[in-house]
Amino acid sequence: QVQLVESGGGLVQPGGSLRLSCAASGSGVSIYAMGWYRQTLGKQRELVERITSVGTTNYADSGKGRFAISRDNAKNTVALQMNSLKAEDTAVYYCKLVEYSARQYWGQGTQVTVSS
């Protein structure tokens, strides 16, 4: 069983930065991709950015130029550096892991609030 532990959320002022981290644990996990999604009340969960084991990234336009994802394959971790944060970035951010078998796992979510 794979477990994902997220950290790094919190309250930040507009224009500020946050770094989210996610660590995967579990025996025999074969990771194809890890990434970040976010969800606000009443809306569907949406992709923020994800990265595959070979470094291919997919990202939403909303974070283009402001967010950057990185991954440590040896440690099974993924991080999302978020800069120039806006009020509309406020959401619960979820880490997601996809195995080569297509099994998917989600973290518990971490709240990011951008407010003055």
C-alpha positions in Angstrom: 0.0 0.0 0.0 1.3 3.4 -1.0 1.0 6.3 1.4 1.5 10.0 0.5 2.4 12.6 3.1 2.1 16.2 2.1 3.5 19.3 3.8 4.1 22.9 3.2 0.7 24.5 2.9 -0.4 27.5 4.9 -1.3 31.2 4.7 0.6 33.5 2.5 0.1 37.1 1.3 -0.6 37.8 -2.4 2.7 37.8 -4.2 4.3 35.4 -1.8 5.7 32.0 -2.2 5.1 28.5 -0.8 6.7 25.2 -1.4 4.7 22.0 -1.2 6.3 18.7 -0.7 5.0 15.1 -1.0 6.7 11.9 0.0 5.6 8.5 -1.1 6.2 5.4 1.0 5.4 1.8 0.5 7.1 -1.3 -0.7 7.3 -2.3 -4.3 5.9 1.0 -5.6 6.7 1.6 -9.2 6.1 5.3 -9.9 5.1 6.5 -13.3 4.1 10.0 -12.4 3.6 12.3 -9.4 1.9 15.6 -9.3 -0.3 18.2 -7.7 -3.9 18.9 -8.1 -6.1 21.4 -6.3 -9.7 21.8 -5.4 -11.9 24.5 -4.1 -15.4 24.2 -2.7 -18.0 23.3 -5.3 -15.5 22.7 -8.0 -13.8 19.7 -9.5 -10.3 18.8 -8.6 -8.0 20.1 -11.3 -4.4 19.5 -12.4 -1.8 22.0 -11.2 1.3 20.3 -12.5 2.7 16.7 -12.7 5.9 15.1 -13.7 6.7 11.6 -15.0 9.6 9.4 -14.1 11.5 10.6 -17.2 10.9 14.3 -16.4 8.0 15.1 -18.7 5.7 17.7 -17.2 2.1 18.7 -17.7 0.7 21.8 -16.2 -2.3 24.1 -16.1 -2.0 27.5 -17.7 -3.0 29.1 -14.4 0.4 28.3 -12.9 2.5 28.9 -16.0 5.6 30.9 -15.2 4.8 30.9 -11.5 4.8 27.3 -10.4 7.6 24.7 -10.9 7.5 21.0 -10.1 10.5 18.9 -9.2 10.9 15.3 -8.4 13.5 13.1 -6.6 13.1 9.6 -8.1 15.5 8.1 -5.6 13.6 9.5 -2.6 10.1 9.1 -4.2 9.3 12.8 -3.5 7.8 15.6 -5.5 7.8 19.3 -4.7 5.8 22.2 -6.1 7.4 25.7 -5.8 4.7 28.3 -6.0 5.7 31.9 -6.6 3.7 35.1 -7.1 0.7 33.6 -5.5 -2.7 35.0 -6.1 -5.9 34.9 -4.2 -7.4 32.5 -6.8 -4.6 30.0 -6.0 -6.4 29.4 -2.7 -7.4 25.8 -2.6 -6.7 22.4 -1.0 -3.7 20.9 -2.8 -3.5 17.2 -3.3 -0.5 15.1 -4.2 -1.2 12.2 -6.6 0.9 9.2 -7.5 0.3 7.0 -10.5 2.0 3.7 -10.8 3.0 2.0 -14.1 0.2 -0.4 -13.3 -2.2 2.6 -13.6 -3.1 2.4 -9.9 -3.5 5.9 -8.4 -3.1 7.2 -4.9 -4.0 10.5 -3.3 -2.6 12.4 -0.4 -4.8 13.8 2.3 -4.5 17.4 1.0 -2.9 20.5 2.3 -4.6 23.9 2.5 -3.1 26.8 0.7 -4.7 30.2 1.5 -3.6 33.4 -0.3 -4.9 36.4 1.5 -3.8 39.7 2.9 
